[in-house]
């Protein structure tokens, strides 16, 4: 496949990600805002969605202007690189926050019930997250790292494989540690703890709720759903950001880069605009019900909730 055909396919995929991402993330905000009351998780979801929409507005659209209209402005190229970088870093921090929120809700349900019902508490996490992400994205403007045009896709500026200087290399190493390896370790650890706790809860339910097959089946269902969620979280995170990590590591060790890998890295990263709202929001039953009843004005299916019999039930019900 020649370069022109590959560019055409890439352009079509970017437009697809762009359109689908705007629709899905807008639906997320509408559904959450339609809720009668808001919790810590709701505010976290809205902020996370704003990160993804911000990446579209400050990164992809400016990049598209440089690609299809005018790529002569280096300042505009750098600003597009900055826009994509800071929204990406902030969104990665939000992924950690979502994993931490679920961990506390399942492992410490009473603590979660006491504090997470206050949606303003989320500001203590969100404001530092945005400040931290913007600060890291600003460092290249002050000499630590650099936003430079990519050798092949000259309409795009990035910090990955930008320079052989010690400052640029140390900045890339730091991004790899703090925004790739550390987040994936934390997310895997928190999700594993939740999965273990759900398995423990199911075993305790079998021992204490003898004869209540419905309650036991409910525990098994929640455990299975969370396992599927964890698998999707880890796989999509790795698929989205591993190409960038490989590009950075390759450049760090071999002082060269694969132009195709850098191009694919940007494409995989843009897929997060679609996968993230699907995984982190549409997986939640509460969100789906709100979307059906408040946004699409459909009557939600009614069901009889089982009474909460002990703290075993709270570990599941409080997060739903």
Secondary structure, 3 states (H helix, E strand, C coil): CCHHHHHHHHHHHHHHHHHHHHHHHHHHHHHHHCCCCCCHHHHHHHHHHHHHHHHHHHHHHHHHHHHHCCCCCHHHHHHHHHHHHHHHHHHHHHHHHHHHHHHHHHHCHHHHHHHCCCHHHHHHHHHHHHHHHHHHHHHHHHCCCCCEECCCCCCCEECCCCCCCHHHHHHHHHHHHHHHHHHHHHHHHHHHHHHHHHHHHHHHHHHHCCCCHHHHHHHHHHHHHHHHHHHHHHHHHHHHHHHHHHHHHHHHHHCCCCHHHHHHHHHHHHCHHHHHHHHHCCCCHHHHHHHHHHHCCCCCCCCCCCCCCCHHHHHHHCCC
